[in-house]
Amino acid sequence: MILGGGQICGTAGSKVDAPCEEADLEKAAKKGVEAEVVVKNGVATQITDGALL
């Protein structure tokens, strides 16, 4: 699950967790993005946009 609040996807400053696609995450990662990642058994299961933290 990838949740965005304007840095990965969604509306900047909205504080609403919009569902994002992998392509959104890849595009944001190339620019640089702050995010929290939950890893279970070596696999990222949830990525949350830093704007939501």
SULDA-V225007 format. One record per helix or strand of 2 or more residues. SS is the DSSP state (2 for helix, 1 for strand). FROM is the first residue (numbers start at 1). TO is the last residue. If there is no record, write none. Layout:
BEGIN
SS/FROM/TO, SS/FROM/TO
END
This chain:
BEGIN
1/2/4, 1/18/19, 2/22/31, 1/35/40, 1/43/49, 2/50/52
END
